[in-house]
Amino acid sequence: MTFSNIRIILLCFVSANTLGVPRNFNVDYKNDCFRKDGEEFRYISGSVHYNRIPRAYWKDRLLKMYMAGLNAIQTYVPWNFHEPSRGQYNFSGDRDLEHFLQLAHDIGLLVVLRPGPYICGEWDMGGLPAWLLNKKDIVLRSSDPDYIAAVDKWMGKLLPMMKPFLYQSGGPIITVQVENEYGSYFACDRDYLRHLTKLFRSHLGNDVVLFTTDGAGVRYLKCGALQGLYATVDFGPGGNVSVAFDAQRHAEPHGPLVNSEFYTGWLDHWGEHHSTVSTAIVAKSLNEILAVGASVNLYMFIGGTNFGYWNGANAPYAPQPTSYDYDAPLTEAGDLTDKYFAIREVIKLYRKVPEGPVLPSTPKYAYGAVQMKKLHTVSDALEVLSLSGPVKSIYPLTFIEMNQAFGFVLYRTKLPVDCSTPTPLSSPLNGVHDRAYVSVDGVAAGILERNKALTINVTGKAGSQVDVLVENMGRINYGKDINDFKGLVSNLTLGADTLTGWAIYSLSIDQAVSQGLLWEPGSGEAAPPPPSPLSVPTFYGGAFVIPDGIPDLPQDSYIRFPNWRKGQVWINGFNLGRYWPARGPQVTLFVPAIILSTAAPNNVTVLELEADPCTPGHCTVEFTSTPVLNATVNSDHKHQRALFRRDDLL
């Protein structure tokens, strides 16, 4: 079935429906089901996050979900993705939520909307904007007046945009979630949930089904459920489905059974093996859920990618990698898997699956090795990276105090005394959030890392320049520690003395890369420093040509970093994300064809933070057709968690 045929059928249905009874979707408590236009209904949905997929691929992913037999999709709305600065909204391009919802509607998919304001989703700060932390003692996800005021303003922008897309208005949205897994949060502020309920009703009306989602345990539902919001649960494969739904029945004695997050895979952390979940177990548990007549959402159906700096982290501090593949039925790149077809076969037992071929996986192309050359060190490039210049402060300032949300900030001071013998430079209060690359007079001295490396030894003369480049590795997205400040959030000490007299540089690296400023001649070819296992953070550049006139090029690809250790990569100014093959498990990064060009050379810019792969000899990055998501794992990190359990992340 072609996309145009699907659209024609849908439009005919809508036209016919609008001539009769108004559309409605509600909960039938008497018969323990949903009703859509008066008929008993259950949804089989899949999670897809538009914010993790370039806009050009939305139709492909949604059509594949439709052809799998799903009749709905579920998506979050990340507040920080749309209001990166207070009062400045962005709903264009890859952030065009209305276009995404219209595509789903045109294809024939209903929508379960999860607008937050908090979403979790392994997304930076759980979707909450970092600028909320301008009030240092703010209690997020509570009745804190400053938080409530910001939420009211945001929802006053978002929810009126969503109202025309409600099912009752002729759109695809059948249910709307209020908050997310609130029963797992320490605040347990029922007045906050009541306020949100009233807020959502004021913008969306009284007819839309509002719901909550919590873990399948009575203790989660105790603070997560609220009268007037339909309580649903989430749980993964391999457990006892009846016991899990018994928890929902504790909060909702009658109404439809709903698993709002049935986990097809699980999330990853740097330094842990890539999570996988057996296809057979997923298929078996899905069958058990559908056999009892429940509605279900498969989380994730496609995971996508944490491009740029958008990944979140868990506590104790464990950041997630760039890939959000999730071992889902559709891969990070939207490719079909055995899990996809196994799920499709299960769905066939319960509803008619659309006829016709499933869209194929997108082709991948190995563009090969790209020669890279050294451009500038971060220190040498400060004039183009920090146009506003340094802020002087006795003590370090955080990212938020520097009015910066993501990326890197450079802290500069001087050694106050001679350190002719190795002297400890320490973060005694564990105040490096999250990783700091330290150099003395332009020579790498070591790395400080949150929870892991709180002290390094340095040498140098009094007055030697100390640079501390601090990387925000992603804010905690779940639990009590989501108010996650970044930068040097407490003082550094040299021996027993507190370091003072800082010059702090807010770095606009993405802007400098996109404008090509780092490719201008500079001091990048200075004499190499003495041999060391570490090098100072340095930019490298290279370019490759994709011939014009060859059919089907450009195609998607993956990039890998032989002999590189850790850093950030941009292609044609697009921030692809973090690489960290030295720790793993992710080795390659997904490169969508949409960012590549056949009309001009493709520029690759790399910020390598730890090693100097180009000294001595040449260095390359390599474009390949095959992803590597479960390779080197090199970490002493003790973060432990079991699949599908949330309580160990509190």
Beta strands, then each sheet from edge to edge (+ up, - down):
strand 1: 25-28
strand 2: 33-36
strand 3: 39-41
strand 4: 44-48
strand 5: 72-76
strand 6: 110-114
strand 7: 173-177
strand 8: 209-215
strand 9: 230-234
strand 10: 258-263
strand 11: 295-302
strand 12: 313-314
strand 13: 318-319
strand 14: 368-377
strand 15: 391-393
strand 16: 408-414
strand 17: 419-426
strand 18: 432-433
strand 19: 435-440
strand 20: 443-449
strand 21: 455-460
strand 22: 465-471
strand 23: 487-488
strand 24: 493-494
strand 25: 497-498
strand 26: 502-506
strand 27: 538-544
strand 28: 557-560
strand 29: 567-571
strand 30: 574-579
strand 31: 589-591
strand 32: 602-608
strand 33: 619-624
sheet 1: 1+ 2- 3+
sheet 2: 4+ 5+ 6+ 7+ 8+ 9+ 10+ 11+ 4+
sheet 3: 12+ 13-
sheet 4: 30+ 29- 32+ 27- 14+ 33- 28+ 31-
sheet 5: 15+ 26- 16+ 22- 19+ 20-
sheet 6: 21+ 17- 24+ 25-
sheet 7: 18+ 23-
end
